[in-house]
Amino acid sequence: MNEITRLKSQISSRFSIGGFQIRSEASSYLAQQIQSLSESERKQWITNVANHVQSQNLAQPIVERTHIELAIKEANNTGLDDAESVFRVIGAFEVPSFVYSEEKKKFLPDTDKRHMLAAPIAKSNYLRERYLLLWQKTWRHEMFSQRTTPGTTDVAGKKGKLTLRKVENLLSTSKLNDVVLLGLLTQLTEGRFYLEDPTGSVPIDLSSTVYSAGLFCEGCFVLAYGKFRDGTLNIEEMGFPPPELASSSRAFFGSLNSWGGPSKALLKYSRNLAEVEKANVDHSLVFVSDCWLDSAEVLEKLKQLLKGYDDFPPVAIILMGPFAKCKENVYALKGRFQALGEVLASCEKLKAQTDLVLVPSCDDPAAANILPRPPIPNALAGELSKRYPRTILTTNPCRLQYCTQQIVVCRADLVTKLCRNTINFPKQGHLEEHFARTLINQGTLAPLHPIAFPTHWSYDASLSLYPVPDLIVIGDPCQGFQTTEQECTVMNVGSFPKSKFTFKVYYPSNRTVEDSQIPDDE
């Protein structure tokens, strides 16, 4: 009698004591899940699962595989409320959308229906909402609030309290000093930059501008200081809207769940999850980008990675595309995912404890080069899901909830695009710090012109970084890095094959990032 058969016999005996008959498929599934555990742990799990099945109040005393899957999930979340879970993936199209109410001075749920093929007005709507988001936090900043005391110095180096203006204030006069304007940096005519807000647009002169830290691109919102003369704003200093800690931002959402997921309340404040997070110091999340399944070398290195983690299963392994180096026949990718599934099928501990999350790139089939991007179709990755049931096909970008921590994952050449499109490349400081500052201060993953970084207008909320999450994960092929900005860890995973097979591991309990690498065969 082999081990699986012996385990199935134990499982059947335990369920029969409770008056249940368990299907062969269900007992086989449970046996596979607990096979890698010790004998005492197996008995404990069989008892726990049986108790959870009993609490399901089945119509008939027949236990199917779906009942076992639900019972295992419930057993993993024992001690948590119904809406609480240790790990959850939230797709881009499930992210809640909010609009800022100037009258009530807080964010309210957006009740308008969203569509992929949005009406033209959706373009101006999402830009206006971005502006209002940045306006409200800038207006509340100590530089402009009434609380500023005489003699204090703002980020632009100016003494005293400043007045935040709108374009219409400038257009009503011909001369104005000490202008501070929040506006969209854009080219309304070729070769001529303007600042634009909901009240109008004004041409700007950047010939003597001093820039603060960050990557300034057409399509981002900037805070400009200068003099208005004869219809042109001569900008002396240009910076970004000031950042704001997430704890301060959340106050303007009230009790609403601004992150997403089934919970009505924000899980950031869950005591149960905070205790789980603190207790599990070994829990980790593994991030790998550029998983070229059509490359024999890459597939072999992924095999080594997965086999290595089979002894110490992480909470989740997040694989980012593109999943093919060469643009081949779309359905050829189906066989590549099947090959990955065959590797994972032999990883028993991973199958029992680890979620596999697939985040597509814009080069993967079968969707346009626009974010947010739908998941890899099940028609291509179905064989992988069969062999590894804990596979989660999700969107790009997506959100992860690990206990109380909020994580944004985006597979895009974002570092490269920002560097390529900036109007002023910084001469001092580290690139990763400029990059992190740009994303955090702009409050979005897409601080670029829509031509350089196309997005679905109606789903701009899925790109939002406000309130600031705990971790932002970018999959850009350039060199990997990690830095911290406003209590948020920002990291670039880098390219798995182009960086000699390096990847990143995140430990939520102490919020650290570890650089890891698959060693050379030599």
Legacy VTK file of the C-alpha trace (Angstrom):
# vtk DataFile Version 3.0
C-alpha trace
ASCII
DATASET POLYDATA
POINTS 522 float
0.000 0.000 0.000
1.616 3.286 -1.119
1.563 6.446 0.988
-1.280 8.194 -0.875
-3.489 5.087 -0.612
-2.741 4.812 3.122
-3.571 8.491 3.617
-6.836 8.117 1.671
-7.778 5.242 3.970
-7.123 7.378 7.067
-9.148 10.247 5.584
-12.098 7.997 4.702
-12.092 6.486 8.203
-12.097 9.907 9.871
-14.961 11.199 7.703
-16.997 8.020 8.189
-16.852 8.575 11.973
-18.661 11.871 11.350
-21.245 10.142 9.149
-19.813 11.342 5.821
-18.873 9.491 2.662
-15.951 11.186 0.898
-15.507 10.910 -2.853
-12.290 9.341 -4.132
-11.293 12.559 -5.942
-11.820 14.567 -2.736
-9.781 12.194 -0.555
-6.994 12.073 -3.168
-6.866 15.882 -3.228
-6.639 16.142 0.565
-4.016 13.363 0.662
-1.861 15.252 -1.858
-2.169 18.478 0.164
-0.985 16.928 3.427
1.466 14.332 2.057
4.530 16.490 2.766
3.601 17.039 6.446
4.683 14.984 9.445
2.449 12.211 10.782
1.136 14.278 13.694
0.494 17.279 11.440
-1.400 15.056 8.998
-3.738 13.797 11.703
-4.336 17.336 12.948
-5.133 18.576 9.429
-7.504 15.683 8.701
-9.379 16.451 11.932
-9.481 20.219 11.217
-10.714 19.726 7.647
-13.351 17.218 8.772
-14.606 19.671 11.404
-14.827 22.497 8.839
-16.696 20.243 6.395
-19.144 19.360 9.162
-19.773 23.081 9.772
-20.717 23.549 6.092
-24.116 21.865 6.750
-24.110 19.811 3.556
-27.481 18.877 2.022
-26.260 15.275 1.679
-23.517 13.412 3.595
-21.396 13.212 0.423
-18.102 15.162 0.494
-16.903 16.521 -2.863
-13.552 18.064 -3.737
-15.056 21.592 -3.632
-16.062 20.993 0.003
-12.492 19.972 0.845
-11.010 23.027 -0.931
-13.313 25.347 1.033
-12.531 23.567 4.296
-8.758 23.897 3.739
-9.163 27.608 3.023
-11.251 28.054 6.177
-8.724 26.074 8.232
-5.898 28.315 6.974
-7.865 31.387 8.063
-8.921 30.050 11.462
-9.261 32.921 13.922
-9.978 35.476 11.191
-13.302 37.043 10.305
-15.127 35.997 7.146
-13.780 38.930 5.083
-10.234 38.587 6.433
-7.625 36.480 4.668
-3.862 36.213 5.006
-3.261 36.651 1.270
-5.507 37.931 -1.497
-5.027 39.087 -5.081
-7.193 42.016 -6.220
-7.485 42.499 -9.985
-7.334 45.960 -11.552
-10.976 45.846 -12.628
-12.038 45.146 -9.020
-10.271 48.200 -7.559
-12.826 50.654 -6.135
-13.013 54.120 -7.691
-13.469 57.321 -5.686
-14.118 60.960 -6.538
-13.131 63.924 -4.404
-16.004 66.069 -3.162
-14.839 69.681 -2.845
-17.989 70.467 -0.884
-17.575 67.714 1.723
-13.754 67.752 1.606
-13.500 63.976 1.382
-13.520 61.074 -1.100
-16.804 59.424 -2.056
-17.440 56.190 -4.032
-17.730 56.747 -7.788
-21.201 55.577 -8.787
-20.695 55.885 -12.567
-20.443 52.661 -14.554
-17.029 52.002 -16.055
-16.342 50.667 -19.549
-13.199 49.609 -21.394
-14.362 51.571 -24.452
-15.135 54.780 -22.616
-16.794 57.911 -23.974
-14.454 60.846 -24.855
-15.502 62.731 -21.710
-13.805 60.013 -19.629
-10.412 61.438 -20.624
-11.063 64.849 -19.105
-12.760 63.215 -16.111
-9.773 61.123 -15.064
-7.364 64.042 -15.464
-9.660 66.265 -13.418
-9.864 63.646 -10.651
-6.077 63.341 -10.598
-5.845 67.127 -10.320
-8.390 67.331 -7.477
-6.598 64.552 -5.591
-3.298 66.431 -5.784
-4.942 69.823 -5.180
-6.598 68.765 -1.915
-3.416 67.362 -0.377
-1.328 70.315 -1.627
-3.840 72.862 -0.312
-3.701 71.170 3.113
0.102 71.202 3.208
1.772 73.469 5.731
3.230 75.602 2.916
-0.234 76.893 2.096
-2.281 76.333 5.258
-3.144 79.087 7.703
-1.113 77.258 10.356
2.164 78.273 8.699
3.997 80.650 11.004
5.886 83.748 9.787
9.492 83.050 8.962
9.017 79.384 8.094
10.558 78.170 4.861
8.729 76.019 2.289
10.273 73.466 -0.069
10.888 76.115 -2.706
12.959 78.076 -0.219
10.485 80.961 0.042
9.700 82.672 3.349
6.247 82.755 4.876
2.905 81.526 3.688
2.334 81.030 -0.032
-0.924 81.234 -1.976
-1.829 78.327 -4.223
-3.401 79.766 -7.366
-5.315 78.548 -10.389
-4.797 79.467 -14.029
-7.885 81.700 -14.111
-6.235 83.945 -11.481
-3.349 84.600 -13.875
-5.440 85.156 -16.976
-7.292 87.986 -15.248
-4.119 90.062 -14.864
-0.972 90.949 -16.832
1.579 90.946 -14.030
1.864 88.894 -10.844
4.807 87.970 -8.606
5.325 84.935 -6.353
2.950 82.757 -8.352
2.550 79.169 -7.131
0.540 77.094 -9.592
-0.437 73.421 -9.635
-0.979 72.231 -13.185
-0.575 69.525 -15.808
2.674 69.800 -17.768
1.682 69.525 -21.424
2.472 70.688 -24.963
-0.655 72.236 -26.449
1.397 73.386 -29.443
4.474 71.595 -30.702
7.624 72.638 -28.892
5.790 74.927 -26.418
5.006 73.822 -22.881
1.950 74.872 -20.926
0.537 74.351 -17.452
-3.113 73.346 -17.492
-5.770 72.987 -14.805
-9.602 72.779 -14.924
-9.838 76.587 -15.223
-7.572 77.028 -18.261
-4.013 76.852 -19.568
-1.036 79.199 -19.533
2.213 79.075 -21.584
5.381 78.698 -19.534
9.049 79.643 -19.924
11.470 76.973 -18.656
14.703 78.650 -19.792
15.881 79.516 -16.265
14.012 76.886 -14.243
15.603 75.080 -11.305
14.146 71.586 -10.852
13.686 69.709 -7.603
14.353 65.960 -7.311
12.292 63.728 -9.584
11.651 62.878 -13.223
9.498 65.586 -14.849
7.585 64.343 -17.880
4.830 65.673 -20.070
1.645 64.321 -18.518
2.628 64.783 -14.866
1.326 67.452 -12.487
3.867 69.964 -11.207
4.014 72.699 -8.610
5.603 75.769 -10.235
6.909 78.977 -8.663
7.636 82.042 -10.727
6.516 85.384 -12.176
3.642 85.984 -14.565
4.450 88.525 -17.266
2.487 89.394 -20.409
0.626 86.115 -20.701
3.591 83.818 -19.875
4.539 82.213 -16.571
8.318 82.416 -16.151
9.060 79.473 -13.880
11.944 79.904 -11.473
11.496 76.652 -9.572
9.580 73.498 -10.399
8.747 70.631 -8.085
6.124 67.977 -7.504
2.998 68.264 -5.348
4.057 67.498 -1.764
3.804 63.875 -0.567
1.535 62.736 2.218
1.812 59.774 4.559
-0.835 57.101 4.036
-2.056 57.469 7.625
-3.007 61.092 6.896
-4.580 60.326 3.496
-6.857 57.560 4.804
-8.661 60.009 7.062
-10.327 61.512 3.977
-11.854 58.163 2.971
-13.686 57.700 6.259
-14.482 54.061 7.044
-14.557 53.033 3.367
-12.332 50.256 2.037
-10.185 52.257 -0.394
-7.971 49.291 -1.283
-10.383 46.666 -2.614
-11.441 43.144 -1.736
-14.626 41.762 -0.145
-14.155 43.407 3.253
-16.264 46.519 3.898
-13.656 47.789 6.350
-10.018 48.438 5.503
-7.956 45.412 6.576
-5.058 47.734 7.376
-6.618 48.073 10.840
-7.347 44.370 11.475
-5.923 43.248 14.826
-6.236 39.575 13.884
-4.212 40.027 10.704
-1.657 42.200 12.486
-1.022 39.349 14.940
-0.674 36.818 12.092
1.723 39.157 10.278
3.883 39.624 13.367
3.949 35.938 14.278
4.956 34.588 10.860
8.475 35.954 10.537
9.375 33.390 7.837
6.528 34.292 5.490
7.792 35.667 2.202
6.671 36.788 -1.249
8.865 35.943 -4.250
8.900 38.221 -7.316
10.327 37.187 -10.705
10.069 39.231 -13.917
10.625 38.328 -17.592
9.750 34.644 -17.228
10.512 33.516 -20.796
8.996 30.056 -20.902
10.122 29.572 -24.517
13.759 29.732 -23.392
15.138 26.359 -22.259
17.675 28.080 -20.021
15.083 30.288 -18.328
12.706 27.345 -17.810
15.538 25.331 -16.259
16.386 28.198 -13.869
12.715 28.580 -12.949
12.661 24.847 -12.244
15.627 25.250 -9.891
13.896 28.174 -8.164
10.632 26.270 -7.678
12.332 23.062 -6.536
14.435 25.082 -4.104
11.398 26.719 -2.557
9.553 23.411 -2.273
11.364 22.820 1.025
10.552 26.325 2.354
7.282 27.375 0.693
6.630 31.132 0.511
3.143 32.609 0.786
3.146 33.358 -2.938
5.387 33.330 -5.997
4.589 36.174 -8.385
5.750 35.542 -11.950
5.665 38.513 -14.318
5.739 38.427 -18.119
6.479 38.494 -20.894
6.130 34.720 -20.811
7.697 34.345 -24.257
10.909 35.955 -25.502
9.911 35.604 -29.149
6.516 36.561 -30.517
5.492 33.172 -31.798
2.162 31.553 -32.515
-0.143 32.513 -29.654
-1.186 28.935 -28.980
2.435 27.804 -28.755
2.410 29.519 -25.361
-0.157 26.966 -24.214
2.500 24.259 -24.349
4.939 26.499 -22.459
2.508 26.935 -19.578
1.880 23.189 -19.595
5.630 22.592 -19.229
5.696 24.964 -16.248
2.746 23.070 -14.783
4.611 19.773 -15.098
7.490 21.252 -13.094
5.139 22.518 -10.385
3.137 19.288 -10.231
6.009 17.547 -8.440
6.402 20.352 -5.837
4.121 18.921 -3.148
4.738 21.502 -0.401
4.301 24.395 -2.797
1.000 22.893 -3.983
-0.195 22.791 -0.376
0.951 26.206 0.814
1.915 28.602 -2.013
-0.157 30.650 -4.455
1.263 31.121 -7.956
0.327 34.556 -9.334
0.796 35.293 -13.046
1.008 38.979 -14.012
1.112 39.547 -17.804
3.150 42.168 -19.625
1.878 44.252 -22.531
3.725 41.877 -24.889
1.730 38.848 -23.775
-1.384 37.663 -25.638
-4.139 38.469 -26.045
-4.772 42.151 -25.218
-3.774 45.592 -26.483
-0.796 47.560 -25.174
-2.955 49.481 -22.707
-3.064 49.335 -18.909
-4.804 47.938 -16.972
-4.329 44.740 -18.952
-6.603 41.673 -18.544
-5.165 38.361 -17.257
-3.548 35.686 -19.399
-6.520 33.822 -20.995
-7.460 30.540 -19.380
-7.391 28.999 -22.860
-3.592 29.392 -22.748
-2.852 28.753 -19.063
-5.595 26.187 -18.352
-3.194 23.239 -18.311
-1.024 25.012 -15.756
-4.068 25.614 -13.535
-5.021 21.924 -13.764
-1.583 20.790 -12.665
-1.221 23.533 -10.057
-4.676 24.431 -8.667
-3.359 27.412 -6.683
-2.587 29.317 -9.892
-4.072 32.829 -9.974
-4.295 34.558 -13.358
-4.525 38.258 -12.638
-4.348 41.688 -14.278
-1.492 44.092 -14.839
-1.285 46.036 -12.595
-2.784 44.189 -9.642
-2.997 44.642 -5.910
-1.965 42.156 -3.226
-3.194 42.109 0.345
-0.890 40.288 2.754
-2.385 40.545 6.245
-2.435 44.321 6.896
0.012 45.216 4.140
-0.969 46.724 0.788
1.163 45.863 -2.248
0.950 47.145 -5.834
2.492 45.056 -8.638
3.010 46.475 -12.145
4.877 44.849 -15.030
5.876 47.789 -17.241
9.055 49.432 -18.529
8.204 52.342 -16.265
11.698 53.346 -15.141
12.854 53.316 -18.753
9.880 55.355 -19.979
10.240 58.014 -17.276
13.952 58.408 -17.994
13.329 58.573 -21.741
10.572 61.182 -21.495
11.829 63.457 -18.727
12.435 67.098 -19.734
15.241 67.381 -17.181
17.368 64.393 -16.263
18.695 64.882 -12.713
22.451 65.291 -12.402
22.623 64.441 -8.702
21.203 61.705 -6.503
20.321 58.090 -7.237
17.924 57.157 -10.023
15.856 54.900 -7.763
15.236 57.807 -5.366
14.114 60.110 -8.192
11.873 57.346 -9.551
10.257 56.587 -6.182
9.717 60.284 -5.467
8.012 60.728 -8.848
5.532 57.881 -8.313
4.720 58.710 -4.682
4.299 62.454 -5.222
2.224 61.993 -8.385
0.039 59.367 -6.704
-0.182 57.190 -9.820
1.671 54.519 -11.795
1.129 56.537 -14.976
2.611 60.061 -14.598
3.200 60.226 -18.364
1.501 61.410 -21.531
-1.074 58.828 -22.743
0.881 58.372 -25.985
3.966 57.272 -24.033
1.975 55.200 -21.528
-1.551 54.329 -22.774
-4.188 53.670 -20.119
-7.915 52.959 -20.018
-9.434 56.268 -18.920
-12.310 54.715 -16.964
-9.974 52.484 -14.949
-7.449 55.098 -13.854
-8.270 54.203 -10.228
-6.474 50.870 -10.702
-3.237 52.824 -11.277
-3.657 54.982 -8.179
-0.988 55.076 -5.465
-3.051 57.202 -3.083
-3.127 56.536 -0.173
0.461 55.340 -0.459
0.721 51.501 -0.253
3.309 49.639 1.823
5.147 48.188 -1.184
5.309 49.085 -4.880
6.769 46.375 -7.137
7.788 47.334 -10.675
8.908 44.857 -13.316
11.256 46.882 -15.528
14.106 45.144 -17.412
16.628 47.739 -16.165
18.818 47.008 -13.140
16.896 46.006 -10.025
16.803 48.239 -6.955
14.883 49.034 -3.801
14.449 52.276 -1.880
12.068 53.819 0.648
9.939 56.930 0.204
7.231 58.140 2.611
7.333 54.835 4.549
6.718 52.943 1.292
9.211 50.452 -0.141
9.624 50.911 -3.900
11.474 48.166 -5.733
12.243 47.169 -9.284
12.570 43.417 -9.752
14.749 43.655 -12.880
14.872 41.065 -15.629
15.341 37.445 -14.512
17.292 36.309 -17.622
19.129 39.607 -18.283
20.464 39.921 -14.727
22.014 36.453 -14.476
18.795 35.085 -12.954
18.297 37.400 -10.005
14.935 37.974 -8.320
13.528 39.685 -5.232
12.121 38.229 -2.014
10.002 40.368 0.324
9.569 39.541 4.030
6.440 41.329 5.280
7.041 40.821 9.009
10.093 43.119 9.015
9.413 44.778 5.613
12.786 43.878 4.144
13.735 43.039 0.551
16.315 40.343 -0.159
18.241 40.054 -3.425
18.417 36.424 -4.543
20.003 34.627 -7.490
19.998 31.187 -9.073
23.650 30.091 -9.090
25.442 29.235 -12.339
25.729 25.550 -13.130
29.480 25.977 -13.267
LINES 1 523
522 0 1 2 3 4 5 6 7 8 9 10 11 12 13 14 15 16 17 18 19 20 21 22 23 24 25 26 27 28 29 30 31 32 33 34 35 36 37 38 39 40 41 42 43 44 45 46 47 48 49 50 51 52 53 54 55 56 57 58 59 60 61 62 63 64 65 66 67 68 69 70 71 72 73 74 75 76 77 78 79 80 81 82 83 84 85 86 87 88 89 90 91 92 93 94 95 96 97 98 99 100 101 102 103 104 105 106 107 108 109 110 111 112 113 114 115 116 117 118 119 120 121 122 123 124 125 126 127 128 129 130 131 132 133 134 135 136 137 138 139 140 141 142 143 144 145 146 147 148 149 150 151 152 153 154 155 156 157 158 159 160 161 162 163 164 165 166 167 168 169 170 171 172 173 174 175 176 177 178 179 180 181 182 183 184 185 186 187 188 189 190 191 192 193 194 195 196 197 198 199 200 201 202 203 204 205 206 207 208 209 210 211 212 213 214 215 216 217 218 219 220 221 222 223 224 225 226 227 228 229 230 231 232 233 234 235 236 237 238 239 240 241 242 243 244 245 246 247 248 249 250 251 252 253 254 255 256 257 258 259 260 261 262 263 264 265 266 267 268 269 270 271 272 273 274 275 276 277 278 279 280 281 282 283 284 285 286 287 288 289 290 291 292 293 294 295 296 297 298 299 300 301 302 303 304 305 306 307 308 309 310 311 312 313 314 315 316 317 318 319 320 321 322 323 324 325 326 327 328 329 330 331 332 333 334 335 336 337 338 339 340 341 342 343 344 345 346 347 348 349 350 351 352 353 354 355 356 357 358 359 360 361 362 363 364 365 366 367 368 369 370 371 372 373 374 375 376 377 378 379 380 381 382 383 384 385 386 387 388 389 390 391 392 393 394 395 396 397 398 399 400 401 402 403 404 405 406 407 408 409 410 411 412 413 414 415 416 417 418 419 420 421 422 423 424 425 426 427 428 429 430 431 432 433 434 435 436 437 438 439 440 441 442 443 444 445 446 447 448 449 450 451 452 453 454 455 456 457 458 459 460 461 462 463 464 465 466 467 468 469 470 471 472 473 474 475 476 477 478 479 480 481 482 483 484 485 486 487 488 489 490 491 492 493 494 495 496 497 498 499 500 501 502 503 504 505 506 507 508 509 510 511 512 513 514 515 516 517 518 519 520 521
